[in-house]
Amino acid sequence: MLQQKKLASAIAIAVGASVAALGTATNAGTILFPHIAVSPTVTTVITVMNAGDGWDQNGEKLHYRYYWKPWLDNTYNADDPNTVQVENQCAERNRYLPTSKNDIQTMDIGNVAFGSAGRGVMFLDESVNNDWDNNPVDYSLGANLPGNPAAHRAYLIVDNDDSHFYDDLAGEEIVFEVVNGASWGGQAFQNNEQEDYDFRRFASARYSLVAYMPPDEVTTKFAVTVLDDDMASGPTYGKTAHIGVRVLDPSASTSPGVFDRDENFYSGGIDRPVTCLGAWDIRDLYPDAVVTTPGGGWTNITNYAVRYNVDGIDVYPDRQTAAIFKVEFGDSVDGESVGGIYNNAIYLHPDYFFNGSDSVDEAVVQ
């Protein structure tokens, strides 16, 4: 048995947290770190760069809104479809933290492994222009959460003050698995509207063609963050999406299933739900992956919005609402050891753009 099967306890929370780089927008008013992971062996290092001004609240500050939920297994992905109660929603931790114009702040969000300057702050920040070194200021938003969950997923929104708005707010993240030495990262999503928490335009395409390597050797997961028109509307967030596998034929019809490496089609698949944040393995979406495609293959990953109500589930197949990241990890490829652990993450890109409307239903589909 491959060694990578032993990595599950250390990496299970972390897989799916990587974010591939997205082109930087100008005049960014809010930024979204879409998928953060924290556990006793995993943390996410967040860097925020503020080239404008912050909120004027007894000194310049940025507004940090951290939405999180516990993560132990797949049961935390979504809610019971037989009830309209949102059970696995995210809860918010809300803080105003110091900044200054042209400031850069780097923090260990879980306060797990780094934070040499204290309270999550890294790299000996001298606390001069940005006077952060003042209790109870604490940048480790993912530490000491209510209930002390063993592991959690999160997303983070940061914004500056719209009345002091200048030009740039940007972010980067790196996810570290500190036992085995794995890491990956990318850029935050940027919104060029002041005080706007609508990130739906970053939702992955309706059909995103992806490859997957041999499932018994390489773990392939699809990490999901459900987007909406207001991802910072209050103390909780519980929007839900479904993802699944699809294959398109020349007539543009679709069928659940996958292709192997010899152009053979195998039907089947299960659409899986995610509320707020979650992740599903390729074998969760296509349970016969190992049996029918032991060498791997390809498929399209679809995503669409759903809503629970007293009569069941309303499905909106044309409303793409999830930012999805294909994450691969292991310690060998094609039977050859790589001398350690590798991690790869690919952001599944959008295929539509907004035309200025307030509704995803009115988005222009390309």
C-alpha positions in Angstrom: 0.0 0.0 0.0 1.3 3.4 -0.9 2.6 5.6 1.9 0.2 8.4 0.9 -2.7 6.5 2.4 -1.2 7.2 5.8 -1.3 10.9 5.3 -5.1 11.3 5.7 -5.0 12.2 9.4 -2.5 15.0 8.8 -3.8 16.4 5.5 -7.5 15.6 5.4 -8.5 19.0 6.7 -6.0 20.8 4.5 -6.8 19.3 1.1 -9.0 21.6 -0.8 -7.6 24.7 0.8 -5.4 25.7 -2.1 -6.3 28.6 -4.3 -4.8 29.0 -7.8 -3.8 32.6 -8.8 -6.5 34.8 -10.3 -5.8 37.9 -12.2 -5.6 41.0 -10.1 -8.4 43.5 -10.4 -7.9 47.2 -9.9 -9.6 49.5 -7.4 -10.2 46.5 -5.1 -12.5 47.4 -2.2 -13.0 43.9 -0.7 -11.0 40.7 -0.9 -12.0 37.1 -0.3 -9.7 34.3 0.8 -12.1 31.6 -0.4 -10.8 28.4 1.3 -8.8 28.3 4.6 -7.8 25.3 6.6 -6.7 24.9 10.2 -6.0 21.9 12.4 -3.3 20.9 14.9 -1.0 20.1 12.0 -2.3 22.6 9.3 -2.4 26.3 9.2 -3.0 29.0 6.6 -0.7 32.0 6.4 -2.6 35.1 5.2 -0.9 38.2 3.8 -2.9 41.4 3.4 -1.5 44.4 1.4 -3.3 47.7 1.9 -2.2 50.5 -0.5 -5.2 52.7 0.5 -6.7 53.8 3.8 -8.6 51.9 6.4 -11.6 52.5 8.7 -11.1 55.4 11.0 -11.9 53.8 14.4 -9.4 55.1 17.0 -6.8 54.6 14.4 -6.8 53.1 10.9 -8.2 49.6 10.7 -9.2 47.0 8.2 -12.4 45.0 8.7 -11.8 41.2 8.9 -14.8 38.9 8.7 -13.9 35.2 9.3 -16.6 32.6 8.5 -15.8 29.1 9.7 -17.3 25.7 10.5 -15.9 22.6 12.2 -14.5 19.9 9.9 -14.2 16.3 10.9 -15.6 14.3 8.0 -17.9 14.5 5.0 -21.0 14.8 7.2 -20.0 18.5 7.7 -20.4 19.2 4.0 -24.1 20.0 4.0 -27.4 19.9 5.8 -30.2 17.3 6.2 -32.2 17.7 3.0 -35.4 16.7 4.9 -35.4 19.9 6.9 -35.2 23.6 6.0 -33.0 24.2 9.1 -29.4 25.1 8.2 -27.3 22.8 10.4 -23.8 23.0 8.9 -23.6 26.7 8.2 -20.6 28.9 8.9 -20.3 31.1 12.0 -18.6 34.5 11.9 -15.7 36.0 13.9 -15.7 39.8 13.3 -12.7 42.0 14.0 -11.4 45.5 13.1 -7.6 45.2 13.1 -4.9 47.9 12.7 -3.5 49.0 9.3 -1.8 52.0 7.7 -1.5 53.1 4.1 0.9 50.9 2.2 0.9 48.4 5.0 1.6 44.7 4.6 0.4 42.3 7.4 1.3 38.6 7.4 -0.4 36.3 10.0 -0.7 32.6 11.0 -4.4 32.5 10.9 -4.6 29.5 13.2 -1.7 30.4 15.4 -0.5 26.9 14.9 3.2 27.1 13.9 4.3 30.6 13.2 3.7 34.1 14.5 7.1 35.1 15.8 6.0 38.7 16.6 3.0 37.4 18.7 -0.8 37.0 18.4 -0.4 35.5 14.9 1.8 38.3 13.5 4.8 37.1 11.5 8.2 38.4 10.4 9.1 40.7 13.3 6.7 43.4 12.3 7.9 46.5 14.3 4.5 48.0 15.0 5.4 51.6 14.2 3.2 53.0 11.4 0.8 50.1 11.9 0.6 50.0 15.7 -0.7 46.4 16.0 1.3 45.4 19.1 -1.4 46.4 21.5 -3.4 43.9 23.5 -6.1 42.6 22.9 -5.3 43.0 19.1 -5.1 39.4 17.7 -4.7 38.5 14.0 -5.1 34.7 14.6 -8.8 34.6 13.8 -8.8 30.9 13.4 -7.4 30.2 16.9 -9.5 29.5 20.1 -12.8 29.3 18.3 -15.9 28.5 20.2 -16.1 24.8 21.0 -12.4 24.4 20.2 -13.0 22.3 17.0 -10.2 19.9 16.2 -10.2 21.2 12.7 -12.1 23.7 10.7 -12.5 25.2 7.2 -13.1 28.9 6.7 -13.2 31.8 4.3 -12.1 35.4 5.1 -13.3 38.7 3.8 -11.2 41.9 4.3 -12.3 45.4 3.4 -11.2 49.0 3.8 -13.4 52.0 4.4 -15.5 53.1 1.4 -15.2 56.8 2.5 -11.4 56.5 2.6 -11.2 54.4 -0.5 -8.1 54.9 -2.7 -6.9 52.1 -4.9 -5.6 48.8 -3.7 -6.4 46.0 -1.3 -4.9 42.6 -2.2 -4.1 39.3 -0.5 -2.1 36.1 -0.7 -2.3 32.8 1.2 -0.2 29.8 1.8 -1.5 26.6 3.4 1.1 24.7 5.4 1.0 21.1 6.6 3.7 21.4 9.2 4.3 17.7 10.0 5.1 16.4 6.5 6.2 19.7 5.1 3.6 20.3 2.4 2.4 23.7 1.3 0.4 25.4 -1.5 -1.2 28.8 -2.0 -2.5 31.6 -4.2 -4.2 35.0 -4.4 -7.3 36.3 -2.8 -10.3 37.1 -5.0 -10.8 40.8 -5.4 -13.9 42.9 -5.8 -13.6 46.4 -7.1 -16.8 47.6 -5.5 -16.6 49.5 -2.2 -18.1 47.6 0.7 -19.5 44.9 -1.6 -19.4 41.2 -0.5 -20.7 39.8 -3.8 -18.2 37.3 -5.2 -20.6 35.3 -7.5 -18.6 36.3 -10.6 -15.8 34.0 -9.4 -18.1 30.9 -9.5 -16.6 28.1 -11.5 -18.0 27.3 -14.9 -21.1 25.2 -15.4 -18.9 22.5 -16.9 -15.2 22.4 -16.0 -13.3 19.7 -17.8 -10.8 18.1 -15.4 -8.4 15.2 -15.4 -7.9 12.9 -12.5 -4.9 10.5 -11.9 -5.2 6.9 -10.7 -7.4 7.1 -7.6 -5.6 4.5 -5.7 -2.3 6.4 -6.0 -3.3 10.1 -6.1 -6.0 11.6 -4.0 -8.1 14.1 -6.0 -10.5 16.3 -4.1 -12.8 19.1 -5.1 -12.9 21.9 -2.5 -15.9 24.1 -2.7 -16.8 27.5 -1.4 -20.4 28.5 -2.0 -20.7 32.1 -3.2 -23.5 34.6 -2.9 -24.5 38.2 -3.4 -23.7 39.0 0.3 -21.2 36.7 2.0 -20.9 38.9 5.1 -24.5 39.7 5.9 -24.5 38.6 9.5 -23.3 36.2 12.1 -23.9 33.1 10.0 -23.7 32.0 6.4 -25.4 28.9 5.0 -25.9 29.0 1.2 -25.8 25.5 -0.5 -24.6 24.2 -3.8 -24.4 20.8 -5.5 -21.4 19.5 -7.5 -21.2 16.5 -9.7 -19.6 14.8 -12.7 -20.8 15.3 -16.3 -19.8 14.3 -19.8 -20.9 16.4 -22.8 -21.4 14.9 -26.3 -21.3 16.8 -29.6 -25.1 17.5 -29.4 -24.5 19.4 -26.2 -26.5 17.0 -24.1 -24.9 15.8 -20.8 -24.7 12.6 -19.0 -23.3 11.8 -15.5 -20.1 9.9 -15.9 -16.4 9.8 -16.8 -14.1 8.8 -19.6 -11.1 6.5 -19.0 -7.7 6.8 -20.8 -8.8 4.7 -23.7 -11.8 6.9 -24.7 -14.3 4.6 -23.0 -17.3 6.2 -21.4 -18.6 5.0 -18.0 -22.0 6.3 -16.8 -22.9 7.0 -13.2 -22.2 9.5 -10.5 -23.8 11.3 -7.5 -24.3 15.0 -7.1 -23.1 16.0 -3.7 -24.1 19.0 -1.6 -22.0 21.6 0.1 -23.2 24.2 2.6 -20.9 27.2 3.0 -17.6 25.2 2.6 -16.7 21.6 2.0 -14.8 19.1 -0.1 -15.6 15.8 -2.0 -13.2 13.2 -3.3 -13.5 12.0 -6.9 -14.7 8.7 -5.5 -17.5 10.4 -3.6 -18.7 12.0 -6.9 -18.1 8.8 -8.9 -18.0 5.8 -6.6 -16.8 3.4 -9.3 -13.6 5.5 -10.1 -11.2 2.8 -8.9 -13.0 -0.1 -10.5 -13.8 1.3 -14.0 -10.9 3.8 -14.3 -8.0 2.5 -12.3 -5.6 4.6 -14.4 -7.6 7.7 -14.0 -9.5 9.6 -16.6 -11.5 12.8 -17.2 -14.9 14.4 -16.7 -16.6 17.8 -16.3 -17.3 19.1 -12.8 -20.6 20.9 -12.6 -22.0 23.2 -9.9 -25.3 24.8 -9.3 -27.4 26.5 -6.6 -30.0 24.7 -4.5 -32.4 25.9 -1.8 -34.1 23.8 0.8 -37.8 24.4 1.5 -40.7 22.7 3.1 -41.5 20.8 -0.1 -38.0 19.6 -0.7 -35.1 21.1 -2.7 -35.3 23.8 -5.3 -32.7 23.3 -8.0 -31.2 26.0 -10.2 -29.1 24.3 -12.8 -28.2 27.5 -14.7 -27.1 29.3 -11.5 -23.4 28.6 -10.9 -22.6 29.5 -7.4 -19.5 27.6 -6.2 -15.8 28.4 -6.5 -14.2 25.0 -6.9 -10.5 24.0 -6.6 -9.2 20.6 -7.8 -6.6 19.5 -5.3 -4.2 16.5 -5.8 -1.8 15.1 -3.4 0.3 12.0 -2.7 3.9 10.8 -2.5 4.2 9.0 -5.8 3.2 9.5 -9.4 3.0 6.7 -12.0 4.5 4.3 -9.4 7.6 6.5 -8.8 8.3 8.1 -5.4 8.7 11.8 -5.5 10.9 11.8 -2.4 8.3 13.5 -0.2 4.8 14.9 -0.5 3.4 16.9 -3.4 0.4 19.1 -3.5 -1.3 20.7 -6.5 -4.4 22.9 -6.8 -6.2 24.2 -9.8 -8.9 26.8 -9.7 -11.8 25.9 -12.0 -12.4 29.2 -13.8 -15.7 31.0 -14.4 -17.4 31.1 -17.8 -19.7 34.1 -17.4 -19.4 37.7 -16.6 -21.8 40.1 -14.9 -23.6 42.7 -16.9 -24.2 45.0 -14.0 -27.4 43.2 -12.8 -28.0 42.3 -9.2 -29.0 38.7 -9.9 -27.0 35.7 -11.1 -30.1 34.8 -13.1 -29.4 37.9 -15.3 -25.8 37.1 -15.8 -24.7 36.9 -19.4 -23.6 33.3 -20.2 -20.8 33.0 -22.8 
